[in-house]
Amino acid sequence: MTDIGGSGSGSTVVVDGRTLSYEDVVAVAHHGARVTLADEVLPRLVRERAVVEDIVDRQVPTYGLTTGLGTRSSYALPRAELEAFSVRTVRGRANAVGDPLPVPVVRAAVLARVNGIAGGGSGIRPEIVRLLVAMLNARVHPVIPEVGSIGASDLCQLAHVGLVVIGEGSAEFDGEVLDGATALRRAGLAPAELGPKDGHVLCSASPLAAGQGALVLHEAAALLALAQAVTALTYEGFRANTSPLDARVLGLRPAPGQSRAADELLALLDGGELGDPRNARRVQDPVSLRCAAQVHGAAYAALDFAGAALDPELNGCGDNPVVLPDTGEILSSGNFHTPALALALDTLALALTQTASISAERMRRLLDPGVSGLPANLSPYGPERSGFAPLTKTAQALVAEIRLLSTPVSTDPRHGADAVEDDSTNASLGARRLATLLVRLRQLLAVEAVVAAQAVDLAAPPTMGRGPRLLHRAIRAAVPRLDDDRPCGVDVTAVSDGILGSDDVRGALRALLEESSAPAGGTS
């Protein structure tokens, strides 16, 4: 996948079915990048469609093409009904319920489906793929209710995309929700005629899990970097001991991800005094500070695991059956099933919950004068003021919600069709709950950041590392230090949205980390 001209609305993402990246998904979903098909895609689709038509002409029994679906797979469909069966497949599976999914998630799902089809195996008519691309570029967004997938294909939700393709259902266009036919017409587009297999292809695979999965993994990576920066700011306020980050120490037990996390923390602290453990206030700190590299490293390892599981969903064929143009066959497939992705999303949720828990604990240690050496609750007036003490309740409430959202969903399978579809993964739910979990984690990191900035002000270190200095400056530009008691929830929101959610701050921290990892005399 190639992203030309950056990630803004003027960029173009070229879909080839094999190289779609998280950055591409974000560019299309959030920044309105245009989509175009790679040169080799349409010829590939034409070859595959010829196989479908040949199978139909020869009346070869083929699941979902010349037979029914699910428990009706033994029922042979009359040739004259195949087109109507495609339409009924879409209409009969548009059964999702709940609030509409956000537009970026819809765009990510449609893009993921286009990319899955572009890579081969579906046998869909090429003009339908061109219409899906045109819908993305014209910003015609099918209304997809949020609940309906059990992870054995996103059938009941993707069918709502299929409805708009045939001029039915509902779609958002130009800020207005319209019926599908009107939305297409206003965008200068026309509904598609479905042929054999087309309806099933529109509903098949797991593009919702894959598309939203790409969005949440991209955001999780950004939040882990932010968690590192906030931790470094806490280190400065606490005057933490960095000897646990020493490569010689970590090398004695090379747990996954911990060296990366430690190297990043040291890079963020570079330029300050804490790089030398002799400048620490204590010889040994609480676990929430001392073992930050181990916990964040585990989260990085979980993120890598999730990335390895997501890539085949984003850049592979999840259709059933699949078309093999080289041999002219159409074979039954289990590629729609997503157990690895569901397990990986569960694992990442649990890892991020560990990250959240130690963030709340670091914040509490900063408020305890017996541990931090700072005024009680970081109030310059002492115990007659509340300071940040009430904010610990908000932090614990956020941790409680994050823990609830980390409950595994892959261990709760449900059957979809008696005696045939007897297992499921809930991968789409796993991705959707991560989106909410990440919002709560960002808010929790903002709590720690607000408190850590106050700790830095009170500790008044003579110099700070580059990362904490950057973050402290950004926070103080938006939120004044705490003097007398005041509402702090608005401060947390300002930091969560305007600082930790800022592309500028994220980009500056990323540049700092990339610079530190570049080899001497070269570039990374």
N, C-alpha and C positions, 0 to 999 in steps of 0.2 A: 504494500500500500504506500502511496506517495502523497505527501501533503505539500502542495506547491504554494509558496508565497506566505507562509506563516499560518497561524491558527485563527485568523479573523474571517469576517464574512466574505472577503475578497479572495480567499484561498480555494483550492480545488483538491478534493480527495479522489484519487483514481482507484477504482475498485477492481481488483483482479481475482478475488476469491482466496488469496493465499497469504497476503501480507498486511492485513488490516491491523493497525496498532491502537492502543488505548488513546494515544494522542489524536489519531484520526477520528475515533468515535467522539471524543470530546469536542474536536473542531466542528464536526457536523451537528452534534447534539446541542451544544451550548453556544457556539459561535457562528452558526449558520453557513459553514463552508459548503460549497457546491459539490455535487457528486457526479462523477462521470465513469463510464465503464471502460476498462482497458480494452485495447484493440482486439485481443484474442478471445474476449468473453462471448460476444455474439456468435461468432463461428462455432464455438464450443457448444453453445445452447442449440444452435440449428442442428448440429450432428446428433445431439441427444434427443431432440424432438423427433427426428426422423425414426429413431428406434421406437419411441412411443407409438407413433403412427403405424409403424410396421407391425408391432404387437397387436394393436387394435384391429388392423386389417386382417391379420391371421387368426384373430380371436383366441390368442394364447391365454389361458387362465393366469391372471397376474393380480396380486393383491392391490386393492385400491385403484386399479385401472379398469380391469374387466370384471372385477368382483367387488362385493361390498367391503365395508371396513369393520374392524373390531370383531364382534361376535357374528357379524354377517359376512365374514370373509369367504364362506363356502357358497355364498349366493352369487351365481353368474348373472352379470348385468346384460340386458339386451343392448345391442350396438346402438340402437336408436335413442337409448336413454343416457348414454355416457356424458354428453354435454350437460343435460339437466341434472345428472347425478353430481357433477362438479359444483353446480350452483347450490344444490341441496346440501352438499358437504359443508359449504361455507355458512349457509343460513342455519343449518342445524347445530353448528358448533359455536355460534356466537352467543355463549351463555355466561360470560363473565359478569360480575356484579361489583358494586361499590363505587367509590369516587373515581373520576377519570385519572389515569396516570399523568404525571407532569409531561409537558410537551418534550423536554429533552430526553426523557426515557422513551417516549414513543419514537422520536427520531432515531435514537440509538438502536431500538429494536428493529425498525424498518431497515436501517442501514445494515445491521447484522444479517437480516434475512436476505437482502440483496447480495451481500458478500458471500453468504453460504450458497446461494443459487449460482453465483458467478463462477465459483470454483468447480462446479460440475456435479452431476449425479441426480439432479431433480427431474429433468425432462420437461420442464415447463415451456410454454410458448414464449419466445423471446420478447414479443411485444408487451407481455405482462411485466417483465422485469424493467423494460424501458418506462412503463407507466409508473412503477414504484419509484424509480429514480426521479422521474419528472415530478412526482408528488413531493419528494424531499426538497427538490430545488424550488418548487413553487410554494413550499411551506403549507401544503395540505396535510393536516395531521389527523389521522383517524382517532376517534375517541375510543380508548381502550379502558374498560373498567379494571380496577386494580387487583381483583381477586378472581382466580379461575384456573390457574395452572398448578398441576401437581408434579411437574418436572418430567413427565413422560410426553414430551413435546408440549409447547405452550398453546395447545389446540384451541381451547375455549377463549383465549384472549386474542391470539393472532387472527382468528376468524373475523374479528371486528375490523381488522385491516382489509381482509378479503371482501367484506361487505362494501367498503368504500370503493374498492377496485371495480366492483360491478355496479357502482352507482347507488348503493343502498347504505344503510347505517348512518352514522354521524361523523362529521369531521370539523375540526377547528381550522378556519381560514381567515386571515386578516383580523384576528381578535374576536371572531364571531363563530359560534357553533351552528353549523348548518347540516341539512341532510346531505348525504354523500354525493348525490347527483348534482346538487346546487354548488357544493364546494368545488367539485371538479370543473363544472362549467365556468364558474367565476375565475378559476385559475387558467382557463383556456385549455382544459383537458377533457377527454371523453372516457367513459367507462369502457372496460375491456369485456370482450366475449370470452367466456371460459370454454376450453375444450377438455377432452379426457385428461384426467390426472391434475389439471390446473388447480382445482379447488382444494384438493388434498395438499398440494405443494404450498399453497398460500397459508394453510393452517399448520404446516409441519415444522419439525425441528424445534430448537429452543432459543430462538433469537432474542426473546425477552430476557431470559436468564443471561445470555451472552452479552447483549447490549448494555443492560443495566449493570451486569457484572464488570464490564470494562469501565463504566463510569465510577463504580464504587472502588474498584482496585486503584484507579488513577487517583481518586480522592484519598484513599487509605495511604498510599505512598506519600502524598503531600502532607497528610496529618502526622505521619510518623516522623517526617523531617521537622515538622513544627513541634512535636513532642520533644524531640532532641533539643531544639532551640530553647523551649520553655524550661526544660530541665537544666540546661546550661545557665539560664538566668537565675534559677533557684540555687544552683551551685554558687553563683557569685554572691547572692544575698546571704546564704548559709555559711559561706567560706568553706566549701566542702573539700574533702580530701580526695585527690584524683589518683592516688596510688592504685586503686582497684582497676583503673583504666590502662595501666601499664601493660604493654604487649607481652612482656615476660611473664606477668601474672596470668594473663588470659591464655597464653600458650600452653600452660600446664593443664588446662582443661578446655580444649577448643570447642565449646558448645556452638551450635549453629547461630550465625548472625551476630554473636557478641563482639567479635573483633571489629566488624563494620560499625556497629553502634558505638563502641569505645573510640575508634578512630574519628568518627564524626563529632563526638562530644569534645574530644581534645582539639579538633580543628576549630570548632565553635569557640572554645576557650582560649585559642591562640591569641597572643597579644596582651593577655592579662597575667596575673600573678599565679593563678591556680594551676597552671601547667606544672609548676614545681610543688609537689605535695608538702614540702616544708612550709609553705605559706598557708596551709590549711589550719583551721581553728582547732580541730580535734584529730586524734590519731585514727579514730574509726567512727564512721557516721551510721545513722539508721539505715536499714536495708533499702528503704525506698530511694535513698540517694546512692548508697554504696553499690547496689545491684541494678541500677538503671540500665547499664549496658546489657546485662543478661536478659532483662525483661524486654527491652526494646529490640534486642537481637532476636529473641524468639518471635517477636511480631514480624520482623523482617523475614525470618525463615518461613513463617506462615504466609506472608505475602508472596514470596517466591513460589511456594507450593500452590497457592491459588492461581498465580500467573501461568504455571505449567498446566494446570487443569483447564483454565479458561481458553488458552490459545487454540486448542483443537475445536472448541465450540464456536469460536469467533471466525476461524479460518478453515473450517471443515464442513463436510456434508452431513447434516443430521436428518436427511430424508429417509423415509421408508415407504415403498421400496426405492432402490437406487438404480439408476440407468448406467449401463456400461457400454458406451458407444463402440469400443474397439471390438467387442464380441457380439454386439447386438442383443445383449441380455438385459433383463430387469430382475434384480434379485431382492429377496426379503432382507431387511437390515435391522440391526438393533442400535444403530448409531444415534437414534433420537434420545436414548437413555443417558442420564447425566449424573451417575452416582459419584464420579470423581470430583466434578465441579461442586456438587452439593456438599460433599465432605470437606472440600477445601474452603468453601465459604463459611461453613460451621467452624472450622479450625481457626480461620482468620477472626471471626467474631469472638471466639474465646481468647485469642491472643490479644486483641484490642481491649478486652475487658481487663486483662492483667495490666495493660498499659494505663488504663483508666484508674484502676485501684491504687497504683503507686503514685499517680499524680495527686489524687486526693490526700494520700498520706504525706507526701512531701509538703503539701500546703499546710497540713495540720502541724507538722514539725516546725515550720517557720513561725507559727503563732505561739509556740510553747517556749517561754523564756528560759526554762531549765535546759532545753535542748539546743535552741538556736542562739542563745546569748543576746537576743534582741528584746526590746520592750514587749510586754504581754500583748498579744493580739495585734502586734505591730502598730499600736496607737502611740503617738509621741507623748500623749498625756498620761499614759499608764493605766492602771486598773479601773479608774473611775469612768473610762470610756469603753464602749464595746469593741471598737476597732473592727477587725475583720472576723471576729468570732461567729457572728450569725451566718457568715458566708459558708461556714463549714456544713451547715444544714443543706444549703443548696448543692454543695459538692457531693454530699452523701446521697441526696435525692437523685442527682445525675448518675452516680455510680449504681444506685439501685435499679434505675431504668436501663442502664447499659447491661447490667447483669441479666435482667429479664430478657433483653433483646439478644443475648448470647446463647439462649437456650437452643440446643441443636434441633434442626428441622429435618435433617436427613435420616434420623432414626424413627420417623413417624410416617412410614409409607401407607398409602391407601390404594385400594384397587380402583381401576377405572372402568373396566368392562369384564363382566363375569367370565372366569375361566381362561381369559386371554390376556388382558392387561392387568396382571396381578402383582405389580410392583411399581413404585414411583419414588421420586427423590426430593421433591419440593425445592428444586434448585432456584426457581424463580423467586419463591418466597425468601430463600436464603439471601439472594441479592437485594431484594426489596427491604428486608429488615436491616441489612447493613447500611443502607442509605440513611435510615433514621438513626442507627447507632452512631454513625460518623458525625451527624449533626450534634448529638449529645456529647460525643467525645471532644469535639471542637469547643463546645461551651465549657466543658470541664477544664480543658487546657487553658481557656481564657480565665477561669477562676484562679488557677495556679499562677498564670502570668501576671494578673493584677496584683496578687499578693506578693509574688516574687519581686515585682518592680518596687513595691513599697519596702521590702526587705533590703533591696539594694540601696534605696535612698537612705535608710537608717544605718546600714552597715558602712556605707560610704567608702567602698574599696578605692584605692588610689588609681588603679587602672582596671579595666574590664576586658574580657575577650571580645573579639570582633563580633561574634554572633550575639551574645548578650547585650553588647553595646547597641547594635542595630535594633534589636527587639525593644530594649528599654527606651531608646529614643522614639521609636514609633508609638509605643504605648503612651509615653508622656506627651506626645503631640495630640493625643486623643483624650486622655484621662489624667487629671491632676493627681498629685500624691494625696493620700488621705491625711487630713488634718483633724478636724472635729468629725464626729460621726455623721454620716450621710448615706442616702440610698446607694448601694453598690451594685445592684442588679443591672442598672443602666450602664455602669462602667464595664461590667462583664460582657454585656451585649455589644457595646461599642468595640471592645477588643476582639470578641468572637467574630463579628461581621466585618469590621473595618480594618482589623490588623491581621488576625489569623486567616480570615477569608480573603485577604487582599492578594491579587496576583502580583503586585509590586513587591510586597514583603516576601511572598513565597519565592518569587524569582530571585530576589537579592540573596536570600538564604541558600537557595539552590546554587547560585553562582559562587557563593563563598565555599560551599562544600565541594563543588566541582573543581574549584581552583586549588583547594587543599589536597585533592586526590590526584592532580595532574603530576606526571613525572617531572623531575627537575629538568629545566631546559626545553620542555615540550608542552604539549597540550593533551588533555584527556580525551 
